[in-house]
Amino acid sequence: MPYRILSLLAAVLLLGSCQADPVQKAISRQLTDYPETRVLDIYKSFCQDNLGPEHLIANVESARNYLETELQTYREDLAAARYTVPSRRHVPVGDQGNYIRVDLSTVLDGILTPEAYLDAFVRSANEGQKVPPEQWIAKWQAVAEVIRQHFPEIPDAEKDLAALDAMIAEGHLIISHSAAFRDTYHPHYRIIARDIFEKEMKSLIDAYDKH
């Protein structure tokens, strides 16, 4: 049976198991928070929810160097007023919120130390719960059907959905944010497993932002 037919059958099964309602709510929330969201950004959010960080982190020193470089770039952009710190420093991904996007401003503002932030990210990447790729593909097909039915107004929706189908068929599951999202929101974050975030980060960030 062709791959496309198998995927659609899996999507129908998932939709039949009442996945559409939380999926629709998650997409609506993302479009409200980030109006320039494209289908690629919805895919990325749900992908992160299911697969976690893009790769296992074997070389912590390399991850540290990359983080320091990005922090410096972020610091310079903020100083030059190219953009501002987002109003929400932590945002759950997908419809289950297995992972949380934690903005790097939490480090720049001294809420979290670079060491604690990096350690939480590494543990999330190496120990976090992830679903098998085939399960993620079936879930995405269900999400795609929700987009087609309820969010056809998203710019280039059908074009992006077709591009994602082709990418997945070739075995590629990880993508970057859309150009529209990057240009508008300048994302600087790492995704952290929810249990680690709630135990080690959430109260510190929320307390800081209340003052």
Backbone hydrogen bonds, N-H to C=O, Kabsch-Sander energy under -0.5 kcal/mol:
donor,donor_aa,acceptor,acceptor_aa,energy
6,L,2,P,-2.1
7,S,3,Y,-2.5
8,L,4,R,-2.2
9,L,5,I,-2.4
10,A,6,L,-2.2
11,A,7,S,-2.2
12,V,8,L,-2.4
13,L,9,L,-2.1
14,L,10,A,-2.2
15,L,11,A,-2.7
16,G,12,V,-2.3
17,S,13,L,-0.8
17,S,14,L,-0.8
18,C,15,L,-1.2
19,Q,14,L,-1.1
23,V,19,Q,-1.7
24,Q,20,A,-3.2
25,K,21,D,-2.2
26,A,22,P,-2.2
27,I,23,V,-2.3
28,S,24,Q,-2.5
29,R,25,K,-2.4
30,Q,26,A,-2.1
31,L,27,I,-2.4
32,T,28,S,-2.0
33,D,29,R,-2.6
34,Y,30,Q,-2.9
37,T,34,Y,-2.1
41,D,38,R,-0.7
42,I,38,R,-1.7
43,Y,39,V,-2.8
44,K,40,L,-2.2
45,S,41,D,-2.2
46,F,42,I,-2.4
47,C,43,Y,-2.8
48,Q,44,K,-2.6
49,D,45,S,-1.8
50,N,46,F,-1.4
51,L,47,C,-3.6
52,G,48,Q,-1.6
58,A,56,L,-0.8
60,V,58,A,-0.9
63,A,59,N,-1.7
64,R,60,V,-2.4
65,N,61,E,-2.4
66,Y,62,S,-2.3
67,L,63,A,-2.1
68,E,64,R,-2.5
69,T,65,N,-2.1
70,E,66,Y,-2.3
71,L,67,L,-2.7
72,Q,68,E,-2.0
73,T,69,T,-2.1
74,Y,70,E,-2.7
75,R,71,L,-2.7
76,E,72,Q,-2.3
77,D,73,T,-2.3
78,L,74,Y,-2.4
79,A,75,R,-2.3
80,A,76,E,-1.9
81,A,78,L,-1.3
82,R,77,D,-2.6
83,Y,77,D,-0.6
89,R,87,S,-0.6
91,V,101,R,-1.9
93,V,99,Y,-1.9
97,G,93,V,-1.5
100,I,192,I,-2.6
101,R,91,V,-3.2
102,V,100,I,-0.7
102,V,190,R,-2.8
103,D,89,R,-3.2
103,D,101,R,-0.6
104,L,188,H,-2.4
106,T,103,D,-1.7
107,V,104,L,-1.6
108,L,104,L,-1.9
109,D,105,S,-2.5
110,G,107,V,-1.6
111,I,106,T,-1.3
112,L,106,T,-2.4
117,Y,113,T,-2.6
118,L,114,P,-2.6
119,D,115,E,-2.6
120,A,116,A,-2.2
121,F,117,Y,-2.0
122,V,118,L,-2.9
123,R,119,D,-2.4
124,S,120,A,-2.0
125,A,121,F,-2.4
126,N,122,V,-2.5
127,E,123,R,-2.5
128,G,123,R,-0.6
128,G,124,S,-1.1
131,V,50,N,-2.4
135,Q,132,P,-0.7
136,W,132,P,-2.0
137,I,133,P,-2.5
138,A,134,E,-1.8
139,K,135,Q,-2.2
140,W,136,W,-2.8
141,Q,137,I,-2.1
142,A,138,A,-1.5
143,V,139,K,-2.3
144,A,140,W,-3.2
145,E,141,Q,-1.6
146,V,142,A,-1.7
147,I,143,V,-2.2
148,R,144,A,-2.4
149,Q,145,E,-2.2
150,H,146,V,-2.8
151,F,147,I,-2.3
154,I,151,F,-1.5
157,A,154,I,-1.7
160,D,156,D,-2.7
161,L,157,A,-2.6
162,A,158,E,-2.3
163,A,159,K,-2.1
164,L,160,D,-2.4
165,D,161,L,-2.2
166,A,162,A,-2.1
167,M,163,A,-2.2
168,I,164,L,-2.8
169,A,165,D,-2.2
170,E,166,A,-1.1
171,G,168,I,-1.9
172,H,167,M,-2.4
173,L,171,G,-0.6
182,R,178,S,-2.5
183,D,179,A,-2.8
184,T,180,A,-1.5
185,Y,181,F,-3.0
186,H,181,F,-0.5
186,H,182,R,-1.8
190,R,102,V,-1.5
192,I,100,I,-2.8
194,R,98,N,-2.7
197,F,193,A,-2.7
198,E,194,R,-2.9
199,K,195,D,-1.7
200,E,196,I,-2.5
201,M,197,F,-2.4
202,K,197,F,-2.6
205,I,201,M,-2.3
206,D,202,K,-2.8
207,A,203,S,-2.2
208,Y,204,L,-1.9
209,D,205,I,-2.4
210,K,206,D,-1.1
211,H,207,A,-0.6
211,H,208,Y,-1.2
